[in-house]
Amino acid sequence: MTRIIFILLAFTFFIYSCKTDTSHQTDNAIKDSVLKKYISMVDTLPYYDTGTIDFKLLKAYSLNYTNTLKKLVQHFENMNRKPDWEINLDSCVKQQAFNDISSEEKYRFVYSAAFCPYTTSTTIIKYKDSTILNTIVYQYAWDTLPCKIIDQSTILIDSISWEKFQESLEVADFWGLKPDNGNHGVDGSTLEVYGFKKGSNAERNPDKSSFISRWSPAYNSILNSFVLLLKYSKTKTGCI
């Protein structure tokens, strides 16, 4: 009797495993089918930027181009890996990582310039009931100089100031800018901008985030947004 029960249990488990495995395979087949359809549709659109690493990764995955996937991942790692000499340059800066800030909307501007020992980082954060601007000016650790905070402030931003800042972003077309415009050089200055805005609807108005980097941004209107935040913070030090 015990043997019969064991056989029945084993058979039931086998049938369930087959169904689960088949279901898993079906789900993967649907996912692959949807991804391939998306890739084929996008490839025919004249306005879609297929040169981004995100799209290249998706396309390589959908076509099972293993070598291409490995090269793209390695390229991405190289782009985002700090060389050894950079790791401790800003060790004195203790600010919350941008991705860890929970808010309705947020932006961070990081500005540095050649022949200037300072870097300025200013972060404007909009919560449901308030808007805060955090600004830090610090000296990079270099040669015998240690990393050092030069200036730091946290202030509340009123609704009028927030609206002016929003207008400056619209003039600069921040959300329409590409991460890199192709202009690079040795000297000059660099402005990096991170942005996040919570959406109201997952389909029609989803969350969105963006990052751009501009070398010598004097003639880019996004610099005006950064300068406006510096005026709000009343920061007197830094490279600008």
C-alpha positions as CSV (number, residue, x, y, z in Angstrom):
1,M,0.0,0.0,0.0
2,T,2.8,2.3,1.0
3,R,4.6,1.6,-2.3
4,I,1.4,2.4,-4.3
5,I,1.1,5.8,-2.5
6,F,4.7,6.6,-3.1
7,I,4.3,5.8,-6.8
8,L,1.2,8.0,-7.0
9,L,3.0,10.9,-5.3
10,A,6.0,10.5,-7.5
11,F,3.8,10.5,-10.6
12,T,1.9,13.6,-9.4
13,F,5.1,15.5,-8.8
14,F,6.4,14.5,-12.2
15,I,3.2,15.8,-13.9
16,Y,3.4,19.1,-11.9
17,S,7.1,19.5,-12.8
18,C,6.3,19.0,-16.5
19,K,3.5,21.5,-16.4
20,T,5.6,24.1,-14.5
21,D,8.5,23.6,-16.9
22,T,6.2,23.9,-19.9
23,S,4.6,27.0,-18.4
24,H,8.0,28.5,-17.8
25,Q,9.1,27.8,-21.4
26,T,5.9,29.3,-22.7
27,D,6.4,32.5,-20.6
28,N,10.0,32.8,-22.0
29,A,8.7,32.2,-25.6
30,I,6.1,35.0,-25.1
31,K,8.8,37.4,-23.7
32,D,11.2,36.7,-26.6
33,S,8.4,37.1,-29.1
34,V,7.4,40.5,-27.7
35,L,11.0,41.7,-27.5
36,K,11.7,40.7,-31.1
37,K,8.5,42.4,-32.3
38,Y,9.6,45.6,-30.4
39,I,13.1,45.5,-31.9
40,S,11.7,45.1,-35.4
41,M,9.2,47.9,-35.0
42,V,11.8,50.3,-33.6
43,D,14.3,49.5,-36.3
44,T,11.8,51.0,-38.9
45,L,11.2,54.2,-37.0
46,P,13.1,57.2,-38.4
47,Y,13.1,59.2,-35.1
48,Y,14.1,56.5,-32.6
49,D,17.7,56.6,-31.4
50,T,19.0,53.1,-31.9
51,G,22.6,54.1,-31.0
52,T,22.1,53.9,-27.3
53,I,23.8,51.1,-25.3
54,D,20.3,50.2,-23.9
55,F,18.9,49.5,-27.3
56,K,22.0,47.7,-28.5
57,L,21.9,45.4,-25.5
58,L,18.2,44.6,-26.2
59,K,18.9,43.9,-29.8
60,A,21.9,41.7,-29.1
61,Y,19.9,39.7,-26.6
62,S,16.9,39.3,-28.9
63,L,19.2,38.0,-31.7
64,N,21.3,35.9,-29.3
65,Y,24.5,37.7,-30.2
66,T,26.6,36.5,-27.2
67,N,29.9,38.2,-28.2
68,T,28.2,41.5,-28.8
69,L,26.5,41.3,-25.4
70,K,29.8,40.6,-23.7
71,K,31.5,43.6,-25.5
72,L,28.6,45.9,-24.6
73,V,28.6,44.9,-20.9
74,Q,32.4,45.4,-20.8
75,H,32.1,48.8,-22.5
76,F,29.4,49.8,-19.9
77,E,31.6,48.7,-17.0
78,N,34.6,50.6,-18.4
79,M,32.5,53.8,-18.7
80,N,31.3,53.6,-15.1
81,R,34.5,52.4,-13.4
82,K,36.5,55.0,-11.6
83,P,40.3,54.6,-12.1
84,D,42.3,54.1,-8.9
85,W,43.5,57.6,-8.7
86,E,40.0,59.0,-8.6
87,I,38.5,56.7,-5.9
88,N,39.6,58.9,-2.9
89,L,39.4,62.3,-4.5
90,D,36.0,63.1,-2.9
91,S,36.2,60.9,0.2
92,C,35.2,63.9,2.4
93,V,31.8,64.4,0.7
94,K,29.1,62.6,2.6
95,Q,25.9,63.3,0.6
96,Q,23.1,60.8,-0.1
97,A,23.4,58.9,-3.4
98,F,21.0,60.5,-5.9
99,N,19.2,57.2,-6.5
100,D,18.5,56.8,-2.8
101,I,16.7,60.1,-2.5
102,S,12.9,59.4,-2.2
103,S,11.0,62.4,-3.6
104,E,8.4,63.6,-6.1
105,E,11.1,65.3,-8.2
106,K,14.8,65.9,-7.9
107,Y,17.9,67.2,-9.8
108,R,21.6,67.2,-9.1
109,F,24.2,69.4,-10.8
110,V,27.9,68.7,-10.4
111,Y,30.3,71.3,-11.8
112,S,34.1,71.3,-12.1
113,A,36.6,73.3,-14.1
114,A,40.2,73.0,-15.2
115,F,42.8,74.9,-13.1
116,C,40.2,75.1,-10.3
117,P,40.6,72.9,-7.2
118,Y,36.9,73.0,-6.3
119,T,33.8,71.0,-7.3
120,T,30.3,72.2,-6.7
121,S,27.4,69.8,-6.2
122,T,23.9,71.2,-5.7
123,T,20.8,69.1,-5.3
124,I,17.2,70.4,-5.4
125,I,14.6,68.0,-4.0
126,K,10.8,68.5,-4.2
127,Y,8.8,66.6,-1.6
128,K,5.0,66.7,-1.4
129,D,5.0,69.5,1.2
130,S,8.4,71.2,0.7
131,T,11.4,71.8,-1.6
132,I,15.0,71.7,-0.3
133,L,18.2,72.8,-1.9
134,N,21.5,71.2,-0.7
135,T,24.8,72.6,-1.9
136,I,28.3,71.4,-1.3
137,V,31.6,73.0,-2.5
138,Y,34.6,70.8,-1.9
139,Q,38.3,70.6,-2.7
140,Y,39.5,67.4,-4.3
141,A,42.2,65.5,-2.7
142,W,45.2,66.1,-4.9
143,D,48.9,65.5,-4.4
144,T,49.4,66.5,-0.7
145,L,46.1,68.3,-0.4
146,P,43.3,66.4,1.4
147,C,39.7,66.3,0.4
148,K,38.1,69.3,2.2
149,I,34.6,70.8,2.4
150,I,34.8,74.5,1.5
151,D,31.1,75.5,1.8
152,Q,27.9,73.7,2.6
153,S,24.3,74.8,2.9
154,T,20.7,73.6,3.1
155,I,17.8,76.0,2.4
156,L,14.1,75.8,1.7
157,I,12.9,76.9,-1.7
158,D,9.6,78.7,-2.2
159,S,7.1,77.9,-4.9
160,I,8.0,80.9,-7.0
161,S,11.7,80.0,-7.1
162,W,10.8,76.4,-7.9
163,E,8.6,77.6,-10.9
164,K,11.5,79.7,-12.2
165,F,13.8,76.7,-12.0
166,Q,11.2,74.6,-13.9
167,E,11.1,77.3,-16.6
168,S,14.8,77.2,-16.9
169,L,14.7,73.4,-17.4
170,E,12.1,73.9,-20.1
171,V,14.1,76.5,-21.9
172,A,17.1,74.1,-21.8
173,D,14.9,71.2,-23.0
174,F,16.5,69.1,-20.3
175,W,14.3,66.1,-20.8
176,G,15.0,66.1,-24.5
177,L,18.7,66.3,-24.3
178,K,21.0,63.3,-25.1
179,P,23.4,62.1,-22.3
180,D,26.4,63.2,-24.4
181,N,26.5,65.8,-27.3
182,G,29.9,64.6,-28.6
183,N,31.9,67.7,-27.5
184,H,35.0,66.8,-25.4
185,G,38.3,68.4,-24.5
186,V,41.2,68.5,-22.0
187,D,40.7,71.9,-20.4
188,G,37.5,73.8,-20.0
189,S,34.7,72.8,-17.5
190,T,32.3,69.9,-17.0
191,L,28.7,70.0,-15.9
192,E,26.8,66.8,-15.0
193,V,23.1,66.8,-14.4
194,Y,20.9,64.1,-13.0
195,G,17.1,64.3,-13.0
196,F,14.1,62.3,-11.8
197,K,10.4,63.0,-11.9
198,K,7.7,60.8,-10.5
199,G,4.9,60.0,-12.9
200,S,1.1,59.9,-12.2
201,N,0.3,56.9,-14.4
202,A,2.4,53.8,-15.3
203,E,1.3,53.9,-18.9
204,R,0.4,57.5,-19.9
205,N,2.7,59.4,-17.5
206,P,5.4,57.0,-16.0
207,D,8.4,57.9,-13.9
208,K,11.3,59.3,-15.8
209,S,14.9,59.9,-15.2
210,S,17.8,61.4,-17.2
211,F,21.5,62.1,-17.0
212,I,23.5,64.5,-19.2
213,S,27.2,65.5,-19.3
214,R,28.4,68.6,-21.0
215,W,32.0,69.8,-21.5
216,S,32.5,73.6,-21.5
217,P,28.8,74.2,-21.1
218,A,29.0,78.0,-21.3
219,Y,26.9,78.1,-24.4
220,N,24.4,75.5,-23.3
221,S,21.3,76.9,-21.6
222,I,21.3,74.0,-19.1
223,L,24.1,76.0,-17.4
224,N,21.6,78.7,-16.6
225,S,19.6,76.2,-14.5
226,F,22.7,75.5,-12.4
227,V,23.6,79.2,-12.0
228,L,20.0,79.9,-10.8
229,L,20.4,77.2,-8.1
230,L,23.7,78.8,-7.0
231,K,21.9,82.1,-6.7
232,Y,19.3,80.5,-4.5
233,S,21.9,78.9,-2.3
234,K,23.9,82.2,-2.1
235,T,27.1,80.2,-2.6
236,K,30.1,82.5,-3.0
237,T,32.8,79.9,-3.5
238,G,33.5,77.5,-6.3
239,C,34.7,77.7,-9.9
240,I,31.7,79.7,-11.3
